[in-house]
Amino acid sequence: MPKATIRKSMWASFKVFVKSLKGHRLPIAIAILLTIGSALLGIFIPKILGDMTTIAVNTYPNIDWGELTGKAVLVIALFLGSSALNYGQAYILAVVSAKYTKGLREKILDKIFKLPISYFDKHQYGDILSRMSNDVDVITTSMSQEIADVSMSITIILGVMILMLTISIPLSLISFVVVPISVLVVGRIMRYAQKYFREQQNTLGVLNSEVEEDYSGEIVIKSNSYEDDALNEFTRINDKLTKVARRAQIFSSLSFPVTHIFTNLGYVAVCALGGVFVIQGRISIGNIQAFIQYVSQFNRPITEIASTTSTLQALLAASERIFEFLNEKDETPDQEPAKTISKVHGEVEFHDVNFSYIEGRPVIKHFSAKITPGMKVAIVGPTGAGKTTMINLLMRFYEPTSGYITVDGVPTSEMKRSDVRRLFGMVLQDTWLFSGTVEENLRYGNLSATLDDIKRAAVASNVNHIIEALPKAYHSEISEDSDNISAGEKQLLTIARAMVANPPMMILDEATSNVDTRTEQLIQDSFEKLTSGRTSFVIAHRLSTIRNSDLILVMRDGNIVEQGTHSELLKLNGFYAELYNSQFAEN
């Protein structure tokens, strides 16, 4: 990336980060004032200590203990006051940092819910999680430290400069000349380091995605003896992360020793020339003592600013990734005012629907169909025919490229997405249960359901006896990956969950291919109860399970090539008959 682009990106990230602190500016301003106050109180201590040395030297052997005691008390008071103010700013910034990052995580989660499904089809889950965890953690650990360090360092530099000039202008000029040189060198190093810090955060997101995929696909990896290849791919990404992180740290770490070299050269010159001035009587021994301390104080914040550049760059790189995600385009807003359906009958109609995931590559072409209330509609066809896409359009996960869909005569595009999705219950092939009790999982779609409601749904879906056999029945915990129950049991639980929700219509993605015959019969029986009296859409994988459907839509290359009942389609002796007979022959 060109240097000018890196500088522009850094500045843009900094401005966005500062703008995001809008709701916290008052406490941050108070913390900065406390930091400045703490620094100012500390600045006067070397001057007072120097005066004490001068008093002791000038009044020896009859030392003025009264004046020395007064100044000692003043020094102690300044120490205590500086420490109290410093603690105050640290406390405020810790609270601000915690609240800011809490709000940031909430914004990220809220953004996840607002993004269209298409975003998640194009981005890795691990990278999104990395932005919410790793990148936010970088900001949490860096923000309060950077605000305090920078404000204190600037205050000390300015305050010490003034006091140094009041003591000796020649010695001050020697100390000041190293500053622009250090800033110039460190600034050049920062530009190189920032490029690697940005790449480090991006590579970390890729690594997290790889870990997430390997973890979730562990069984597939083992069953295909893919461990070595998975490990090699992880090692490749991990090596890249190590290489980039090493370069970022090397460049950012250079800022400290480079600055230290220049500041120490100035320190040596001040000590040598200051000794000459004391001998010549141009400056008191107490003042030279104070000045040497001020040189150390003056150099320290410059060195600290240089050493914090790596932290600042990591913070900017992390904030850039976070705000890049937060600035992604939201799902198209619902139409206002939105239409509603007071009483759902279940009539669904597709009006010349066309759809493409990628422009110029249609998946659904001129799809029209009318489903009357209570019909059981099966959608069949080979892989890639557009079966799942039809469900995505029905649920408004995607919008048709042209044409529209109506429910009871109301276009779904004129309703709120949440209202459309509440019309349907979904039982998918990929079952999903969260970490929690069985009861909590079954109540997920209807929070007002009682335990009796849940038990009735479990009995109807043939899963009650399985639940009662668990150690704590309905209060039994399901693990995070729900690996303490079988695939068939998971499917029966999702059916029970849909029954508890009691939606007007159902969408079923049959999932009986990886279960035993008895469980398959239980699932089919549950499906029949679940769809009874409801308009339902079934994506059929085993054609033998949809013989009793009221309507079968046969899809091929995004088109409905045949439609009718099972017996009608077999009589046609067309594509459906070919599919059905091939499955029958295989079985």
QUIURRA-V150704 format. One record per backbone hydrogen bond with DSSP energy under -0.5 kcal/mol. NH is the residue of the N-H (numbers start at 1). CO is the residue of the C=O. If there is no record, write none. Layout:
NH:CO
NH:CO
This chain:
6:2
7:3
8:4
9:5
10:6
11:7
12:8
13:9
14:10
15:11
16:12
17:13
18:14
19:15
20:16
21:17
21:18
22:19
24:21
25:22
28:24
29:25
30:26
31:27
32:28
33:29
34:30
35:31
36:32
37:33
38:34
39:35
40:36
41:37
42:38
43:39
44:40
45:42
46:42
47:43
48:44
49:45
50:46
51:47
52:48
53:49
54:50
55:51
56:52
57:53
58:54
59:55
60:56
60:57
62:59
63:61
65:63
68:64
69:65
70:66
71:67
72:68
73:69
74:70
75:71
76:72
77:73
78:74
79:75
80:76
81:77
82:78
83:79
84:80
85:81
86:82
87:83
88:84
89:85
90:86
91:87
92:88
93:89
94:90
95:91
96:92
97:93
98:94
99:95
100:96
101:97
102:98
103:99
104:100
105:101
106:102
107:103
108:104
109:105
110:106
111:107
112:108
113:109
114:110
115:111
117:397
119:116
120:116
120:117
121:117
122:118
122:119
123:119
128:124
129:125
130:126
131:127
132:128
133:129
135:130
136:131
137:133
138:134
139:135
140:136
141:137
142:138
143:139
144:140
146:142
147:143
148:144
149:145
150:146
151:147
152:148
153:149
154:150
155:151
156:152
157:153
158:154
159:155
160:156
161:157
162:158
163:159
164:160
165:161
166:162
167:163
168:164
172:168
173:169
174:170
175:171
176:172
177:173
178:175
179:176
180:176
181:177
182:178
183:179
184:180
185:181
186:182
187:183
188:184
189:185
190:186
191:187
192:188
193:189
194:190
195:191
196:192
197:193
198:194
199:195
200:196
201:197
202:198
203:199
204:200
205:201
206:202
207:203
208:204
209:205
210:206
211:207
212:208
213:209
214:210
215:211
216:212
217:213
218:215
221:217
222:218
223:219
224:220
225:222
226:221
230:226
231:227
232:228
233:229
234:230
235:231
236:232
237:233
238:234
239:235
240:236
241:237
242:238
243:239
244:240
245:241
246:242
247:243
248:244
249:245
250:246
251:247
252:248
253:249
254:250
255:251
255:252
256:253
257:253
258:254
259:255
260:256
261:257
262:258
263:259
264:260
265:261
266:262
267:263
268:264
269:265
270:266
271:267
272:268
273:269
274:270
275:271
276:272
277:273
278:274
279:275
280:276
281:277
281:278
282:277
283:277
288:284
289:285
290:286
291:287
292:288
293:289
294:290
295:291
296:292
297:293
298:294
299:295
300:296
301:297
302:298
303:299
304:300
305:301
306:302
307:303
308:304
309:306
310:307
312:308
313:309
314:310
315:311
316:312
317:313
318:314
319:315
320:316
321:317
322:318
323:319
324:320
325:321
326:322
327:323
328:325
331:114
339:414
342:340
348:346
348:371
349:406
350:369
351:349
351:404
352:350
353:367
354:402
355:364
357:361
358:361
361:358
363:355
364:355
365:558
367:353
368:366
369:350
371:348
372:370
375:372
377:375
377:536
378:376
378:551
379:538
380:378
380:553
385:382
390:386
391:387
392:388
393:389
394:390
395:391
396:393
397:392
398:392
401:354
402:354
404:351
406:349
407:410
408:347
410:407
411:409
412:405
414:411
415:412
420:416
421:417
422:418
423:419
423:420
424:421
425:505
427:507
431:429
436:478
438:476
439:474
441:437
442:438
443:439
444:441
446:443
449:446
454:450
455:451
456:452
457:453
458:454
459:455
460:456
461:457
462:459
463:458
464:458
467:463
468:464
469:465
470:467
473:470
475:472
476:473
478:436
482:479
485:482
490:486
491:487
492:488
493:489
494:490
495:491
496:492
497:493
498:494
499:495
500:496
501:497
502:498
503:498
505:423
506:535
507:425
508:537
509:427
510:508
510:539
515:512
520:516
521:517
522:518
523:519
524:520
525:521
526:522
527:523
528:524
529:525
530:526
531:527
532:528
534:531
535:504
536:375
537:506
538:377
539:508
539:537
540:379
540:538
543:541
545:542
546:543
547:544
549:546
550:376
551:376
552:564
553:378
553:551
554:552
554:562
555:380
555:553
556:559
558:385
559:556
561:554
561:559
562:554
564:552
566:547
569:565
570:566
571:567
572:568
573:569
573:570
574:569
578:574
579:575
580:576
581:577
582:578
583:579
584:580
585:581
586:582
587:583
